[in-house]
Amino acid sequence: MTAPLLLLLALAAPPATAPAPAAPGPHAKAKPGPHAKAKPGTAAKPVPAHVEADVIRYNWATRKVTMVGKPFVTLTREDMVLTCRRLVGDNDATGQLAHATCEGDVKLVRGPRVVTCERAQYDRDAARVVCEGNPLLRDGETEARGKRLTYLLAADEVLLEEAVQATVPSEQVEKAARKPAGAGK
């Protein structure tokens, strides 16, 4: 039995579509950047998501929410947009979406990168989206397909498990081949 093939794509460039920060008001407090570490002994505040849908069903006792879009539900977290036909999620005690499962024509967009799949699991506290069901990552002309794709939002990295196909433009391959050993670290 062979070990599953793992492909880790580091996406270090900042997203091309990151919005410009708004000018702070007179009572605004400085906010740490998305990669800032929490002070020792304190918990990092989770980054909230904004969700838009046409039909929303919420159960107060269980904090479960089901959203349907006509045609799509849109979940936005900072510079990431996740769309799908149906979203089922769990809210925390403050009413914020903590976990969600997106199904049906799932599409995750962050800067120039686009991931499509059949199902995606969003985890706010882990800052992660896990895509299953024929996930495909497109970054410019580069494409990669595998069995399971995990997008680590805080690190802006993708882990593609059991990669079955990757297409990289020849210019990028040649450029990487010309780069001296140890460069780019």
Rosetta blueprint (number, residue, H / E / L):
1 M L
2 T L
3 A L
4 P L
5 L L
6 L E
7 L E
8 L E
9 L E
10 A E
11 L L
12 A L
13 A L
14 P L
15 P L
16 A L
17 T L
18 A L
19 P L
20 A L
21 P L
22 A L
23 A L
24 P L
25 G L
26 P L
27 H L
28 A L
29 K L
30 A L
31 K L
32 P L
33 G L
34 P L
35 H L
36 A L
37 K L
38 A L
39 K L
40 P L
41 G L
42 T L
43 A L
44 A L
45 K L
46 P L
47 V L
48 P L
49 A L
50 H E
51 V E
52 E E
53 A L
54 D L
55 V E
56 I E
57 R E
58 Y E
59 N E
60 W L
61 A L
62 T L
63 R L
64 K E
65 V E
66 T E
67 M E
68 V E
69 G E
70 K E
71 P E
72 F E
73 V E
74 T E
75 L E
76 T E
77 R E
78 E L
79 D L
80 M E
81 V E
82 L E
83 T E
84 C E
85 R E
86 R E
87 L E
88 V E
89 G E
90 D E
91 N E
92 D L
93 A L
94 T L
95 G L
96 Q L
97 L E
98 A E
99 H E
100 A E
101 T E
102 C E
103 E E
104 G E
105 D E
106 V E
107 K E
108 L E
109 V E
110 R E
111 G L
112 P L
113 R E
114 V E
115 V E
116 T E
117 C E
118 E E
119 R E
120 A E
121 Q E
122 Y E
123 D E
124 R L
125 D L
126 A L
127 A L
128 R E
129 V E
130 V E
131 C E
132 E E
133 G L
134 N L
135 P L
136 L E
137 L E
138 R E
139 D E
140 G L
141 E L
142 T E
143 E E
144 A E
145 R E
146 G L
147 K L
148 R E
149 L E
150 T E
151 Y E
152 L E
153 L L
154 A L
155 A L
156 D L
157 E E
158 V E
159 L E
160 L E
161 E E
162 E L
163 A L
164 V L
165 Q E
166 A E
167 T E
168 V L
169 P L
170 S H
171 E H
172 Q H
173 V H
174 E H
175 K H
176 A H
177 A H
178 R H
179 K L
180 P L
181 A L
182 G L
183 A L
184 G L
185 K L
